[in-house]
Amino acid sequence: MAGLAWLWKATFHLPKSTPETLPMSDYSMIHLPFDPVAFQVWRGERGYHNDEGQALHHLLSETFGKGVLQPFRVMKATGAKTSSLYAYSTKTIDDLRATAAETGMPNALAVCAPERIQMKGMPSAWKEGKRYAFDVRLRPVRRLAKDIGGYKKGAEVDAYQVACLNARYSAVSEPIGTREDVYLEWLQERLMGAATVDTGTMKRFQMHKASRKGRSINGPDITFHGELTVTDPVAFAELLRGGVGRHKAYGFGMLLLRPVQD
C-alpha cells in the first residue's frame, strides 16, 4: 500500500470550513481504520493475489455496497502498524454500520472496523481563486482513438506511451517533454476546468499490472503532490466527489487537499 509523505502524526490535514463560508454537500469524507495484516489474510483466502486494488474493490463492495466508498485511498504512515482508508460517500455512518452488520463477513469486518468509522461533511461549492496543496494517486492512461504502433483502437495505454506513439507516427513531430510533463498535462485535462494545476511533482512512479474482468492490464501507478487553484467552485466539489481519471473503484483518483504552506 502506498504511503503518504504528508501524514503528520498519522493525521491527515484537510482545509477547515464552516457552513457560513462554504455550503455543505450531501457527501462526506469517510475515515476507516484498516488492518493491513488482516487484509493480507482476507486477500489470500479470496485468491486476490495479483492486484491489491482489485482486492480492496471487492472487500469494500461486499461489506458496504458497490460504489458506496468511492473513490478511496489506503495509506499507512511510516512505522505505523495500522493503515487508514479514506473515501467519499453519500451514506451516513449509521447506514454504513448497518449494512456492514447485516451483510459483512466476519473476516472482512476484522480488516475494516465499522464501529470506528469517522466522518466529515464536504462543501458543495468552494471559493473561486482559493489555492490548496493536493495529493493524488493516479493511473494516467488513454483510450486509443485508432490503431497505432501495434495497439488496437480502444486499447487502454499509458498516457506517456501514447504521446511517444503520436510523436513517432505524426507528420508534425513536436517535443513531448518528460514523463512527468505528460502526466501533468493529462491531470490538467481531467480537472475539466474545475481547477488549474499551479505546480506538480511526481513523487512515485511504477508500472502496475491490474486485474480487470479476467484480464491483466499493464499501466502506470503514480502519485502527484502539488498545488492547485479552484476556478469553478461547484465543478470542483463534483470533481472531488467523482474522482480523477480511470480505475477510481480500485484506489485511484481520490483528490486529497491540505492548506498551502506559506
DOVEX-627139 format. One line per field, with one value per residue: residue number from 1; residue in three letters; x, y, z of N, C-alpha, C in turn. Coordinates in nm, 2 decimals. Each point is the difference from the previous one (the first is absolute). Layout:
BEGIN
k <- NUM,...
r <- Ala,...
n.east <- X,...
n.north <- Y,...
n.up <- Z,...
ca.east <- X,...
ca.north <- Y,...
ca.up <- Z,...
c.east <- X,...
c.north <- Y,...
c.up <- Z,...
This chain:
BEGIN
k <- 1,2,3,4,5,6,7,8,9,10,11,12,13,14,15,16,17,18,19,20,21,22,23,24,25,26,27,28,29,30,31,32,33,34,35,36,37,38,39,40,41,42,43,44,45,46,47,48,49,50,51,52,53,54,55,56,57,58,59,60,61,62,63,64,65,66,67,68,69,70,71,72,73,74,75,76,77,78,79,80,81,82,83,84,85,86,87,88,89,90,91,92,93,94,95,96,97,98,99,100,101,102,103,104,105,106,107,108,109,110,111,112,113,114,115,116,117,118,119,120,121,122,123,124,125,126,127,128,129,130,131,132,133,134,135,136,137,138,139,140,141,142,143,144,145,146,147,148,149,150,151,152,153,154,155,156,157,158,159,160,161,162,163,164,165,166,167,168,169,170,171,172,173,174,175,176,177,178,179,180,181,182,183,184,185,186,187,188,189,190,191,192,193,194,195,196,197,198,199,200,201,202,203,204,205,206,207,208,209,210,211,212,213,214,215,216,217,218,219,220,221,222,223,224,225,226,227,228,229,230,231,232,233,234,235,236,237,238,239,240,241,242,243,244,245,246,247,248,249,250,251,252,253,254,255,256,257,258,259,260,261,262
r <- Met,Ala,Gly,Leu,Ala,Trp,Leu,Trp,Lys,Ala,Thr,Phe,His,Leu,Pro,Lys,Ser,Thr,Pro,Glu,Thr,Leu,Pro,Met,Ser,Asp,Tyr,Ser,Met,Ile,His,Leu,Pro,Phe,Asp,Pro,Val,Ala,Phe,Gln,Val,Trp,Arg,Gly,Glu,Arg,Gly,Tyr,His,Asn,Asp,Glu,Gly,Gln,Ala,Leu,His,His,Leu,Leu,Ser,Glu,Thr,Phe,Gly,Lys,Gly,Val,Leu,Gln,Pro,Phe,Arg,Val,Met,Lys,Ala,Thr,Gly,Ala,Lys,Thr,Ser,Ser,Leu,Tyr,Ala,Tyr,Ser,Thr,Lys,Thr,Ile,Asp,Asp,Leu,Arg,Ala,Thr,Ala,Ala,Glu,Thr,Gly,Met,Pro,Asn,Ala,Leu,Ala,Val,Cys,Ala,Pro,Glu,Arg,Ile,Gln,Met,Lys,Gly,Met,Pro,Ser,Ala,Trp,Lys,Glu,Gly,Lys,Arg,Tyr,Ala,Phe,Asp,Val,Arg,Leu,Arg,Pro,Val,Arg,Arg,Leu,Ala,Lys,Asp,Ile,Gly,Gly,Tyr,Lys,Lys,Gly,Ala,Glu,Val,Asp,Ala,Tyr,Gln,Val,Ala,Cys,Leu,Asn,Ala,Arg,Tyr,Ser,Ala,Val,Ser,Glu,Pro,Ile,Gly,Thr,Arg,Glu,Asp,Val,Tyr,Leu,Glu,Trp,Leu,Gln,Glu,Arg,Leu,Met,Gly,Ala,Ala,Thr,Val,Asp,Thr,Gly,Thr,Met,Lys,Arg,Phe,Gln,Met,His,Lys,Ala,Ser,Arg,Lys,Gly,Arg,Ser,Ile,Asn,Gly,Pro,Asp,Ile,Thr,Phe,His,Gly,Glu,Leu,Thr,Val,Thr,Asp,Pro,Val,Ala,Phe,Ala,Glu,Leu,Leu,Arg,Gly,Gly,Val,Gly,Arg,His,Lys,Ala,Tyr,Gly,Phe,Gly,Met,Leu,Leu,Leu,Arg,Pro,Val,Gln,Asp
n.east <- 0.08,-0.03,0.12,0.00,0.08,-0.13,0.02,-0.06,0.09,0.01,0.00,-0.10,0.06,-0.12,-0.03,0.01,-0.12,-0.09,-0.12,0.06,0.11,-0.03,-0.09,-0.06,0.06,-0.05,0.13,0.07,0.10,0.03,0.02,0.07,0.02,0.12,-0.03,0.13,0.02,-0.11,0.04,0.12,-0.05,-0.09,0.09,0.08,-0.09,-0.01,0.13,0.00,0.09,-0.05,-0.12,0.07,0.00,0.01,0.09,0.05,-0.01,0.04,0.11,0.02,0.00,0.06,0.07,0.01,0.01,-0.03,0.12,-0.03,0.12,-0.02,0.12,0.10,0.06,0.09,0.03,0.13,0.00,0.12,0.02,-0.11,-0.07,-0.07,-0.09,-0.02,-0.13,0.02,-0.13,-0.06,-0.10,-0.11,0.05,-0.09,0.05,-0.12,-0.01,0.12,-0.02,-0.11,0.05,0.10,-0.08,-0.08,0.10,0.07,0.11,0.00,0.06,-0.10,-0.09,0.08,-0.02,-0.12,0.04,-0.12,0.01,0.11,-0.10,0.07,-0.06,0.02,-0.10,-0.03,0.07,-0.11,0.07,0.11,0.09,-0.05,0.11,-0.07,0.12,0.02,0.07,0.05,-0.06,0.04,-0.06,0.07,-0.08,0.10,-0.12,0.02,-0.12,0.05,0.01,0.12,0.02,0.10,0.11,-0.08,-0.06,-0.11,-0.08,-0.01,0.12,0.02,0.06,0.12,-0.04,0.11,-0.04,-0.12,0.06,0.08,-0.11,-0.07,0.11,0.00,-0.13,0.03,-0.07,-0.06,0.13,-0.05,0.09,0.01,0.13,0.01,0.02,0.07,0.06,0.01,0.04,0.07,0.03,0.02,0.07,0.06,0.01,0.03,0.06,-0.01,0.10,0.00,0.12,0.10,0.09,0.04,0.02,0.09,0.03,0.06,-0.06,-0.08,0.07,-0.09,0.04,-0.13,0.00,-0.10,-0.08,-0.05,-0.10,0.09,0.02,0.12,0.00,0.10,0.03,0.02,0.07,-0.05,0.08,-0.09,0.10,-0.08,-0.02,-0.12,-0.07,-0.10,-0.05,-0.06,-0.05,-0.11,0.06,0.07,-0.12,-0.05,0.11,0.00,-0.13,0.02,0.11,0.13,-0.04,0.07,-0.07,-0.11,-0.05,0.13,-0.03,-0.05,0.05,0.03,-0.06,0.12,-0.05,0.09,0.01,0.01,0.12,-0.01
n.north <- -0.12,0.10,0.05,0.09,0.07,0.03,-0.12,0.07,-0.08,-0.06,0.13,-0.01,0.11,0.05,0.07,0.09,-0.03,0.09,-0.03,0.10,-0.06,-0.12,0.01,-0.08,-0.11,-0.09,0.02,-0.10,0.04,-0.12,-0.02,-0.10,-0.03,-0.03,-0.13,0.04,-0.04,0.05,0.11,-0.02,-0.03,0.10,0.08,-0.07,0.01,0.12,-0.02,0.12,-0.08,0.03,0.04,0.08,0.09,-0.11,-0.04,0.12,0.01,-0.13,0.03,0.11,-0.06,-0.11,0.10,0.10,-0.07,-0.04,0.06,-0.06,-0.06,0.11,0.06,-0.08,0.01,-0.10,0.05,-0.01,0.06,0.05,-0.13,0.04,-0.06,0.11,-0.02,0.10,-0.03,0.09,0.05,0.03,0.05,-0.04,-0.11,-0.02,0.04,0.04,0.06,0.05,0.04,0.05,0.05,0.04,0.04,0.04,0.04,0.08,-0.06,-0.09,-0.08,0.05,-0.02,-0.11,0.02,0.04,0.05,-0.04,-0.05,0.01,-0.01,0.09,0.11,0.06,0.09,0.00,0.11,0.07,0.10,0.02,0.06,0.08,-0.04,-0.09,0.01,-0.13,-0.06,-0.09,-0.11,-0.07,-0.12,-0.02,-0.03,0.08,-0.04,-0.04,0.01,-0.09,0.11,-0.06,-0.09,-0.03,-0.01,-0.08,0.12,-0.07,0.05,0.09,-0.03,-0.04,0.11,-0.02,0.11,-0.03,-0.13,0.04,0.09,-0.10,-0.08,0.10,0.02,-0.13,-0.01,0.12,0.07,0.06,-0.02,-0.01,0.07,-0.12,0.04,0.01,-0.11,0.07,0.06,-0.12,-0.06,0.11,-0.01,-0.13,0.03,0.10,-0.09,-0.09,0.11,-0.01,0.09,-0.10,-0.03,0.07,-0.08,0.05,-0.10,-0.09,-0.09,-0.08,-0.03,-0.07,-0.09,-0.08,-0.10,-0.01,-0.13,0.05,-0.06,0.00,-0.06,-0.05,0.13,-0.01,0.12,0.02,0.08,0.13,0.00,0.12,0.08,0.10,0.08,0.10,0.11,0.03,0.06,0.02,-0.04,-0.11,0.07,0.00,0.02,0.07,0.03,0.01,0.07,0.06,0.01,0.04,0.08,-0.03,0.00,-0.11,-0.12,0.09,-0.11,0.03,0.12,0.03,0.12,-0.03,0.12,0.00,0.08,0.10,0.07,0.10,-0.04,0.10
n.up <- 0.00,-0.08,0.05,0.10,-0.08,-0.03,0.05,0.09,0.07,-0.12,-0.02,-0.08,-0.04,0.03,-0.11,0.10,0.03,-0.02,0.05,0.08,-0.02,0.03,-0.09,0.08,-0.04,-0.08,-0.01,0.05,0.07,-0.03,0.13,-0.05,0.13,-0.04,0.02,-0.03,0.12,0.06,-0.07,0.03,0.12,0.01,-0.04,0.08,0.09,-0.06,0.01,0.07,-0.06,-0.11,0.05,0.07,-0.11,-0.07,0.09,0.00,-0.14,0.00,0.08,-0.06,-0.12,0.05,0.06,-0.09,-0.11,-0.12,0.00,0.11,0.01,-0.08,-0.04,0.01,0.11,-0.01,0.12,0.01,0.12,-0.03,0.02,-0.06,0.10,0.00,-0.09,-0.09,-0.01,-0.10,0.00,-0.11,0.07,-0.05,0.05,0.10,0.12,0.04,-0.12,0.00,0.13,-0.03,-0.11,0.06,0.10,-0.10,-0.08,0.08,-0.06,0.10,-0.10,-0.07,0.10,0.01,-0.13,-0.02,0.12,-0.04,0.12,-0.07,-0.08,-0.07,0.01,-0.11,0.02,-0.13,-0.04,-0.03,0.04,-0.07,0.06,-0.10,-0.06,0.08,0.06,-0.04,0.10,-0.09,0.02,-0.11,0.01,-0.11,-0.10,-0.04,-0.05,-0.12,-0.05,-0.08,-0.07,-0.02,-0.09,0.09,-0.07,-0.06,0.04,0.04,-0.09,0.10,-0.03,0.12,-0.02,0.06,0.07,0.07,0.00,0.03,0.09,0.04,0.00,0.06,0.08,0.02,0.01,0.07,-0.09,0.10,0.01,0.12,0.07,0.06,0.03,0.13,0.06,0.09,-0.10,-0.06,0.12,0.01,-0.12,0.01,0.11,-0.06,-0.10,0.09,0.02,-0.13,0.02,0.09,-0.05,0.03,-0.06,0.12,0.08,-0.05,0.09,-0.08,0.11,-0.08,-0.06,-0.05,-0.08,-0.02,0.02,-0.06,0.08,-0.12,0.06,0.08,-0.02,-0.04,0.06,-0.08,0.10,0.00,0.11,0.01,0.07,-0.01,0.03,0.04,-0.07,0.03,-0.10,0.08,-0.11,0.03,0.09,-0.08,-0.11,0.08,0.06,-0.12,-0.03,0.11,-0.01,-0.12,0.03,-0.01,-0.13,-0.04,0.01,0.01,-0.04,-0.04,0.05,-0.12,-0.02,0.13,-0.02,0.07,0.09,0.01,0.10,-0.08,0.00,0.08
ca.east <- -0.08,0.08,0.00,-0.03,0.10,-0.06,-0.06,0.07,-0.05,-0.11,-0.12,-0.01,-0.05,-0.09,-0.04,-0.11,-0.11,-0.12,-0.12,-0.02,0.09,-0.01,-0.12,0.03,-0.06,-0.06,0.10,0.09,0.13,0.00,0.13,-0.03,0.12,0.02,0.10,0.07,0.03,-0.13,-0.03,0.08,-0.06,-0.12,0.04,0.05,-0.11,-0.09,0.08,0.03,0.14,0.07,-0.03,-0.05,-0.12,-0.11,-0.03,-0.07,-0.13,-0.10,-0.03,-0.09,-0.13,-0.07,-0.03,-0.07,-0.08,0.08,0.01,-0.04,0.12,0.08,0.13,0.06,0.15,0.05,0.13,0.07,0.11,0.12,0.01,-0.13,-0.05,-0.13,-0.02,-0.12,-0.07,-0.08,-0.09,-0.12,-0.13,-0.13,-0.06,0.03,0.07,-0.09,-0.02,0.12,0.01,-0.12,0.03,0.11,-0.05,-0.10,0.05,0.15,0.05,0.08,0.14,0.00,-0.01,0.13,0.09,-0.05,-0.09,-0.11,-0.03,0.10,-0.01,-0.01,-0.06,0.00,-0.07,0.08,-0.07,-0.06,0.07,0.12,0.03,0.07,0.13,0.07,0.11,0.02,0.09,-0.07,0.07,-0.09,0.05,-0.06,0.04,-0.02,-0.01,-0.10,-0.06,0.05,-0.11,0.02,0.11,0.13,0.12,-0.03,-0.11,-0.13,-0.09,-0.07,0.09,0.04,0.15,0.07,-0.01,0.13,0.03,-0.08,0.06,0.11,-0.05,-0.05,0.12,0.07,-0.08,-0.06,0.08,0.07,0.06,0.03,0.05,-0.11,0.03,0.03,-0.12,-0.08,-0.07,-0.12,-0.10,-0.06,-0.09,-0.11,-0.08,-0.06,-0.11,-0.10,-0.06,-0.12,-0.04,-0.04,0.12,0.12,0.12,0.10,0.12,-0.03,0.12,-0.03,0.07,0.01,-0.04,0.03,-0.10,-0.08,-0.10,-0.14,-0.09,-0.13,-0.09,0.08,0.11,0.11,0.02,0.12,-0.01,0.07,-0.05,0.08,-0.05,0.03,-0.02,0.01,-0.09,-0.10,-0.09,-0.14,-0.05,-0.15,-0.03,-0.09,0.06,0.11,-0.06,-0.04,0.12,0.05,-0.09,0.01,0.13,0.08,0.05,-0.06,0.03,-0.03,-0.06,0.11,0.10,0.06,-0.08,-0.05,0.08,0.01,0.04,0.05,0.03,0.13,0.10,0.06
ca.north <- 0.12,0.12,0.08,0.14,0.09,0.12,-0.04,0.05,-0.07,-0.09,0.08,0.07,0.13,0.05,0.14,0.02,0.08,0.02,0.02,0.14,0.03,-0.10,-0.08,-0.14,-0.08,-0.13,-0.10,0.01,-0.08,-0.11,-0.06,-0.13,-0.07,-0.11,-0.09,-0.06,-0.15,-0.07,0.02,-0.09,-0.14,0.00,0.00,-0.13,-0.09,0.03,-0.02,0.13,0.01,0.08,0.14,0.05,0.08,-0.09,-0.06,0.10,0.02,-0.10,0.01,0.12,-0.02,-0.11,0.03,0.13,0.02,0.04,0.14,0.08,0.06,0.02,-0.06,-0.02,-0.01,-0.06,0.06,-0.04,0.08,-0.07,-0.05,-0.03,-0.14,0.00,0.09,0.08,0.01,0.12,-0.02,0.09,-0.08,0.06,-0.07,0.04,-0.10,-0.10,-0.08,-0.09,-0.10,-0.09,-0.09,-0.09,-0.09,-0.09,-0.08,-0.02,-0.13,0.02,0.03,0.13,0.10,0.01,0.09,0.14,0.00,0.10,0.07,0.11,0.09,0.14,0.07,0.15,0.05,0.07,0.12,-0.02,0.10,0.05,0.14,0.02,0.06,-0.05,-0.10,-0.11,-0.11,-0.12,-0.13,-0.09,-0.12,0.00,-0.10,0.08,-0.08,0.05,-0.09,0.04,0.03,-0.08,-0.09,0.07,-0.06,-0.14,0.00,0.01,0.11,-0.03,-0.06,0.09,0.01,0.10,0.13,0.04,-0.08,0.05,0.12,-0.05,-0.06,0.11,0.07,-0.08,-0.02,0.12,0.07,0.11,-0.05,0.10,-0.06,-0.04,0.02,-0.11,-0.08,0.09,0.10,-0.06,-0.03,0.13,0.05,-0.09,0.03,0.13,-0.03,-0.07,0.09,0.04,0.14,0.02,0.06,0.00,-0.05,0.11,-0.07,-0.14,-0.08,-0.15,-0.06,-0.14,-0.06,-0.14,-0.07,-0.09,-0.09,-0.01,-0.10,0.05,-0.09,-0.12,0.04,0.07,0.12,0.07,0.14,0.08,0.02,0.12,0.09,0.14,0.11,0.13,0.10,0.03,0.12,-0.02,0.09,-0.01,-0.05,-0.11,-0.11,-0.05,-0.09,-0.12,-0.07,-0.07,-0.11,-0.11,-0.05,0.04,-0.11,-0.13,-0.09,0.06,-0.10,-0.09,0.07,0.12,0.11,0.07,0.13,0.04,0.14,0.06,0.15,0.04,0.05,0.13
ca.up <- 0.00,-0.01,0.12,-0.03,0.07,0.07,0.13,0.12,0.12,-0.05,-0.02,-0.13,0.01,-0.10,0.02,0.09,-0.06,0.08,-0.09,-0.04,-0.11,-0.11,0.01,0.01,-0.10,0.05,0.01,0.11,0.00,0.10,0.05,0.05,0.04,-0.09,0.05,-0.12,0.02,-0.02,-0.14,-0.08,0.03,-0.08,-0.14,-0.03,0.01,-0.11,-0.13,-0.07,0.02,-0.10,-0.01,0.13,-0.03,-0.03,0.13,0.07,-0.06,0.04,0.14,0.03,-0.06,0.07,0.14,0.01,-0.12,-0.11,-0.03,0.12,0.04,-0.12,-0.01,0.13,0.01,0.13,0.03,0.12,0.04,0.03,0.13,0.07,-0.01,-0.07,-0.12,0.00,-0.13,-0.02,-0.11,0.00,0.00,0.03,0.11,0.13,0.08,0.04,-0.12,-0.02,0.10,-0.01,-0.11,0.04,0.10,-0.06,-0.11,0.01,0.05,0.12,-0.03,-0.06,0.11,0.07,-0.07,0.02,0.11,-0.03,0.12,0.02,-0.12,0.02,-0.12,-0.01,-0.12,-0.10,-0.06,-0.13,-0.08,0.06,-0.03,-0.12,0.02,0.12,-0.03,0.09,-0.03,-0.03,-0.01,-0.07,-0.07,-0.13,-0.10,-0.12,-0.12,-0.11,-0.09,-0.13,-0.10,-0.13,0.00,-0.01,0.06,0.04,0.10,-0.06,0.04,0.12,0.10,0.11,-0.01,0.08,-0.07,-0.05,-0.12,-0.11,-0.05,-0.08,-0.13,-0.09,-0.05,-0.10,-0.13,-0.05,-0.11,0.07,0.12,0.10,0.13,0.09,0.14,0.09,0.04,0.10,-0.08,-0.07,0.10,0.05,-0.11,0.01,0.12,-0.03,-0.09,0.08,0.10,-0.07,0.02,0.14,0.07,-0.08,0.08,0.00,0.01,0.02,0.00,0.01,0.12,-0.01,-0.13,-0.03,-0.09,0.09,-0.07,0.07,-0.04,-0.03,-0.08,-0.05,-0.09,0.06,-0.07,0.06,-0.01,0.10,0.13,0.04,0.10,-0.02,0.10,-0.06,0.04,-0.10,0.03,-0.04,-0.10,0.00,0.14,0.00,-0.08,0.08,0.10,-0.07,-0.03,0.12,0.03,-0.11,-0.01,-0.12,-0.09,-0.01,0.11,0.13,0.09,0.04,0.09,-0.07,-0.03,0.11,0.02,0.14,0.01,0.12,-0.02,-0.06,0.10,-0.04
c.east <- 0.09,-0.02,-0.03,0.10,-0.06,-0.08,0.08,-0.07,-0.13,-0.13,0.00,-0.07,-0.08,-0.03,-0.12,-0.11,-0.11,-0.12,-0.02,0.08,-0.01,-0.13,0.03,-0.08,-0.06,0.09,0.11,0.13,-0.01,0.14,-0.03,0.13,0.02,0.12,0.07,0.03,-0.13,-0.04,0.08,-0.05,-0.13,0.03,0.05,-0.12,-0.09,0.07,0.03,0.15,0.07,-0.02,-0.07,-0.13,-0.12,-0.05,-0.08,-0.14,-0.10,-0.03,-0.10,-0.14,-0.08,-0.04,-0.09,-0.09,0.09,-0.01,-0.03,0.12,0.09,-0.01,0.06,0.15,0.04,0.14,0.05,0.12,0.12,0.01,-0.13,-0.04,-0.14,0.00,-0.13,-0.06,-0.08,-0.08,-0.10,-0.13,-0.12,-0.07,0.04,0.08,-0.10,-0.04,0.11,0.01,-0.12,0.02,0.11,-0.05,-0.09,0.07,0.15,0.04,0.10,0.15,0.02,-0.01,0.12,0.10,-0.04,-0.11,-0.11,-0.03,0.09,0.00,-0.02,-0.05,0.02,-0.07,0.08,-0.08,-0.07,0.05,0.11,0.03,0.08,0.13,0.08,0.10,0.01,0.12,-0.08,0.09,-0.10,0.08,-0.07,0.04,-0.02,0.01,-0.10,-0.05,0.04,-0.12,0.02,0.11,0.13,0.11,-0.03,-0.11,-0.13,-0.08,-0.08,0.09,0.03,0.15,0.05,0.00,0.13,0.04,-0.09,0.06,0.12,-0.04,-0.05,0.11,0.07,-0.07,-0.07,0.08,0.07,0.05,0.03,0.05,-0.12,0.03,0.03,-0.13,-0.08,-0.07,-0.13,-0.11,-0.06,-0.10,-0.13,-0.09,-0.08,-0.13,-0.12,-0.05,-0.12,-0.05,-0.04,0.12,0.12,0.11,0.11,0.14,-0.03,0.13,-0.05,0.09,0.02,-0.04,0.04,-0.10,-0.07,-0.09,-0.13,-0.08,-0.14,-0.08,0.07,0.12,0.11,0.03,0.12,-0.01,0.07,-0.08,0.08,-0.07,0.06,-0.02,0.01,-0.10,-0.10,-0.08,-0.14,-0.05,-0.15,-0.04,-0.09,0.06,0.11,-0.05,-0.04,0.12,0.05,-0.09,0.02,0.13,0.06,0.05,-0.07,0.04,-0.02,-0.06,0.11,0.11,0.07,-0.09,-0.06,0.09,-0.01,0.06,0.06,0.03,0.13,0.09,0.06,0.15
c.north <- 0.12,0.09,0.15,0.09,0.11,-0.04,0.05,-0.07,-0.08,0.08,0.07,0.13,0.04,0.15,0.02,0.08,0.01,0.02,0.14,0.03,-0.10,-0.09,-0.15,-0.09,-0.12,-0.11,0.04,-0.07,-0.10,-0.04,-0.14,-0.07,-0.13,-0.09,-0.07,-0.15,-0.08,0.00,-0.11,-0.14,-0.01,-0.01,-0.14,-0.10,0.01,-0.02,0.12,0.02,0.10,0.15,0.05,0.08,-0.09,-0.05,0.11,0.03,-0.10,0.00,0.11,-0.02,-0.10,0.04,0.12,0.02,0.05,0.15,0.10,0.08,0.02,0.14,-0.02,-0.01,-0.06,0.04,-0.06,0.09,-0.09,-0.05,-0.04,-0.14,-0.01,0.10,0.08,0.00,0.12,-0.02,0.11,-0.09,0.09,-0.06,0.06,-0.11,-0.12,-0.10,-0.10,-0.11,-0.11,-0.10,-0.10,-0.10,-0.11,-0.09,-0.03,-0.13,0.03,0.04,0.13,0.11,0.01,0.09,0.14,0.00,0.11,0.08,0.12,0.10,0.15,0.07,0.15,0.05,0.08,0.11,-0.04,0.10,0.06,0.15,0.01,0.07,-0.05,-0.11,-0.10,-0.08,-0.12,-0.13,-0.09,-0.11,-0.02,-0.12,0.07,-0.08,0.07,-0.11,0.04,0.02,-0.07,-0.10,0.07,-0.08,-0.14,-0.01,0.02,0.12,-0.04,-0.06,0.11,0.00,0.12,0.13,0.04,-0.08,0.05,0.13,-0.04,-0.05,0.11,0.08,-0.08,-0.01,0.12,0.06,0.12,-0.04,0.12,-0.06,-0.03,0.03,-0.12,-0.08,0.08,0.11,-0.05,-0.03,0.12,0.05,-0.09,0.04,0.13,-0.02,-0.05,0.09,0.08,0.14,0.03,0.07,0.00,-0.04,0.11,-0.07,-0.15,-0.08,-0.15,-0.06,-0.15,-0.05,-0.14,-0.05,-0.11,-0.08,-0.01,-0.12,0.05,-0.09,-0.12,0.03,0.08,0.12,0.08,0.15,0.07,0.02,0.11,0.07,0.14,0.08,0.13,0.10,0.03,0.12,-0.04,0.10,-0.01,-0.07,-0.12,-0.12,-0.06,-0.09,-0.13,-0.09,-0.08,-0.12,-0.11,-0.06,0.04,-0.12,-0.13,-0.08,0.05,-0.10,-0.09,0.07,0.12,0.12,0.08,0.12,0.04,0.14,0.03,0.15,0.02,0.05,0.13,0.00
c.up <- 0.00,0.12,-0.05,0.08,0.08,0.12,0.12,0.12,-0.04,-0.01,-0.13,0.02,-0.12,0.02,0.09,-0.07,0.10,-0.09,-0.05,-0.12,-0.12,0.03,0.00,-0.10,0.06,0.00,0.10,-0.02,0.11,0.03,0.06,0.04,-0.07,0.05,-0.12,0.02,-0.03,-0.15,-0.08,0.02,-0.09,-0.15,-0.05,0.00,-0.12,-0.14,-0.08,0.02,-0.09,0.00,0.14,-0.02,-0.02,0.13,0.09,-0.05,0.05,0.15,0.04,-0.06,0.07,0.14,0.01,-0.12,-0.12,-0.03,0.12,0.05,-0.12,-0.04,0.15,-0.01,0.13,0.02,0.13,0.03,0.03,0.14,0.07,-0.03,-0.07,-0.11,0.02,-0.14,0.00,-0.12,0.00,-0.02,0.03,0.11,0.14,0.07,0.04,-0.12,-0.02,0.10,-0.01,-0.12,0.03,0.10,-0.07,-0.10,0.01,0.05,0.11,-0.03,-0.07,0.10,0.08,-0.07,0.02,0.10,-0.01,0.13,0.02,-0.12,0.06,-0.12,0.01,-0.12,-0.09,-0.06,-0.14,-0.10,0.07,-0.05,-0.13,0.03,0.12,-0.04,0.11,-0.05,-0.02,0.00,-0.07,-0.06,-0.13,-0.08,-0.14,-0.13,-0.10,-0.08,-0.14,-0.10,-0.13,0.03,-0.02,0.07,0.06,0.10,-0.08,0.05,0.13,0.11,0.11,0.01,0.08,-0.08,-0.06,-0.12,-0.12,-0.06,-0.09,-0.13,-0.09,-0.06,-0.11,-0.13,-0.05,-0.11,0.06,0.13,0.10,0.13,0.09,0.15,0.08,0.03,0.10,-0.08,-0.06,0.10,0.06,-0.10,0.01,0.13,-0.02,-0.08,0.09,0.12,-0.07,0.03,0.14,0.08,-0.10,0.09,-0.01,0.00,0.02,-0.01,0.01,0.10,-0.01,-0.13,0.00,-0.10,0.08,-0.09,0.08,-0.06,-0.01,-0.09,-0.06,-0.09,0.08,-0.08,0.06,-0.02,0.11,0.13,0.06,0.12,-0.03,0.13,-0.07,0.06,-0.12,0.05,-0.05,-0.10,-0.02,0.13,0.00,-0.07,0.09,0.10,-0.07,-0.04,0.12,0.02,-0.11,-0.01,-0.14,-0.08,0.01,0.13,0.14,0.09,0.05,0.08,-0.07,0.00,0.11,0.02,0.14,0.01,0.13,-0.02,-0.06,0.11,-0.05,0.03
